[in-house]
Amino acid sequence: MSKLTDSTQDKLNLLADAIASHIEQARAQVRQSVNSAMVQSYWQIGRLIIEDEQQGESRAAYGKQQLQQLSQTLTARLGKGFDVRNLRNMRAFYQAYPIRNALRTELSWTHHRILMRLENPSARDWYTNEAISQNWSARALERQVSTLYYERLLASQDKRLVEQEAKENTQPLAETAKDYLRDPYILDFLNLQDKTYQESELEQAIISNLQQFLLELGKGFAGRLKTGQT
C-alpha cells in the first residue's frame, strides 16, 4: 500500500474531524432527548401518583399497598425501573418541582435524584445551575454535594482556591459515552437492561427505542423535543 502524501493525509484528517464532530453532536442530541423524555415522564408519573393519593381515603394505606401493586403492574407491562423505591422517588420529584416549567431537562434522572436529597432550596437551585453551567456528570455532582462545596464557598474568604480545588477534582469524573450507555437508569427506562449489546448496537437500540417511545407519547411531545421546547 502506497504511503499517503502529506496533503492527502491532511485532507483525510479534516474529513475525520468533520465526521467526528457530526457524530458527537448527534450523540449529544440523542442523550439530551433521552434525558428530557425521562425527566418529564417521571415527573408526570409522580404527578399522577400524587393526584391518585389525594383522591384516596388513606395515604398511609396507599403508600403501603397501592404503590406495591402499581409497581408490579408497571414492571409486568414495561420492564424494570418501576420498583416501589423508584416510584417513591418519582413522587418526591414532583413534590420537589410542582411547577412543570421549573424542570431542568438538561440534567439526567440521576442528577435529579441527588438534588432531591437537598433540603435547602437555595443550595438545590445553586447546585442545579452549577451542574448545568459546569457540565458536571452525576458523579461530579455527587462529589460536590458530599464535600459541601456550596457551603464551603459561602464560608470561604478565598473562593478562587475552593473553585480551583473543585475543578481539579471534578474533571476526572467527567462522563464518557460509555458511562452514559451503561447507566442503569437509562437502560431501565428504555427496557434494555436484560439484553447484551455491543456499544454500537446499544446506541442504535437507544435511538430506536427513543423513537418508539416518542411515537407512543404523542406527536405533540415529540415535536417539542425536536424544536427544543420542554
N, C-alpha and C positions, 0 to 999 in steps of 0.2 A: 504494500500500500504506500503510495507516494505521500510524502510529507506536505501538509498544507502550507501555503505561503502565509507570511505574517498578516498580510491584508485580508486573506480569506479567513484566517483564524479570528481576526478582529471582528469581521462581519458576523461570523458564527457566534462569537461571544455576545455581540449586541443583540442578535436574534434570540439567543438563550435568555438574556436578561429581560427582553420584552415578554417572552413566553412565561418566564418565571413570575414576572410582575403581574401578568394577567391571571395566572393560576392562583397566586397569593390573594389577589383581590377577590376572585371568585370564591375561594375558601372562606375568606373573611365574611363575605355576604351570606354564604350558607350558614356559617357559625352564628352570625347575628340573627338570621331568620329563625334558626332553631331556638336560640336563647329567647327571642321575643315571643315566639309561639309558646314555649314552655312557661315563661313567666306569666304571660297573660292567661294561659289556660289554667294554671294552678291558682291564680288569683280568682278566676271565675269559679273554680271548684270550691275554694274557701268561702266565697260569697254564697254559693248555693247551699253549702252545709250550714252556714250561719242562719240563712233565711229559713231553712227547714227546721233548725233548732228552735228558732223563735216561734214557730207555729206549734211546737210540741208542748206537752204538759210538763215534762221534767227534763231539764238539761242534763242532770246527772245520769238519768236513765238513758238519755240519748247517747251521751259520750261512751257509755259502757256497752251498750247493746247495738244501737243502730250503726255506729261507726264500724264496729266489727263486721256486721252484716254487709254494710256498704263496701268495705274493703274486700270481702270475699267475692262479692258480685262483680266489682270492677276488675279484680285480678283475673277472674274467670273470663271476662269479656276482653280485657285489654292487655293482660300480662302483668309483669312486675311493675313496681313503682307506686302501688296504691295500698301499701300496708297501713295499719292504723297510725303508726308514728308519722308517716309522711302525710296522711290526711290531716292529722292534727297540725302539722307544720303549715299546710295549705290554709287551714282555718286561721292560724295565728298570723299568716302572711296577710290575709285580708284584713284582719283586725289591726295590724300594724300600718297598713296602707289602705284605708277605707275609700280613698278617692282614687279612682282609676287613673286619672290624668297624672297622678303623682308617681306612678310606676316608672322605674328606670329600667327599661328593657335592654339597655346596653350591657347590663350585668347578668350573670348566669344565675340559675336557681341556687347553686352552691354559694355564690356571693350573698344572695338574699338570706339564706339560712344562717349565715354568720352574722349578718347585720341585724336580724330579728332578735338576736340574743342581747343586743344592747338596749338597756332600759332608758338611757339618757337620749332623748330625741335629738338634741344638738350634736352629740357625738355620732349618732347614727347618720344624720344628714352630712356631717363632715366626712366621715369615712366613705359614705356613698359617693360624694363628689370627688374625693381624692382617688378612690378606686377607679373611677371613670377617667379622670384627667391624667392620672399617672399610669393608666393601663395595668393596674395590679391584677395578677392572677388571684384565684381564690386562696391559694396557699400564701401569697404575699399579704393579702388582706387579713387572713387568719393570724399571720405573724405580727402584723401591725397592731391588731386588736389585743392580742395576748401580751404584747410588750407595752401596752398603754401608750402608744405613740401620740394619740391626741392629747392625753393628759400631760405627758412629758413636754410636749410642745407648748402647752399653755403655761406650764410652770417654769420653763427654761428661760434663762436670760440671754442665751446664745442659741437662737433657734436654728442657725445655719449648721451647727455641729450635729444637732439632733436630726435635721433633714438629711445631712450627708451620710450619717450612720444608717438611717433608714433606707436611703437609696442603695447603698452598698450591700445591704442585707436582703433587699427585695429583688435585685437584679438576677441572682442565681435562681430565684423562684419563678421566673417568667414562664408562662405556659407555652408549651410547644404544640405542634399539630398532633403529635402522638398522644400527648396528655389529654387533649380535647377529645380525640377519637376513642379514648379509653375511659372517659368519665362515666362512671356507673349510672349517674342520673340521666345523662344523655342517652345511654343505651337502653335504660328502662323506659324513658319517655317514648323512644322510637321502637320499643319492643324488639330490641336486637340482642338482649343480654344473653340469651341461651344459644346463640349461634357463634360459630367460629369463622372469622373473616380475616383475609389478608387486608393490609391497610388500604390498598386501592379499592378492594371490594367493599370495605366498610364505608369509605367515602361515598361510593355510588349508592350503597344501601341507605345511607343517611339522606342523600338527595332524593332518592325515590320515595322513601317513607315520608319525608317532609312534604313532597308534592301531594302524596295521597292524603296526608293529614290536613293540608290546607284545603284540598277539594272537599273533604268531609266537613271541615269547619265552616266553609261557605266562601263564595266568591268575594263578598264584600270584605271579609277579613284578609283574604289573600291579596286583594287589591291594595289594601292599606299597607301591608308589608312591602309590596313591591315599590310603592311610592314613598316608603319611609315614614308613613303616618302610623303611630302607635297610640 
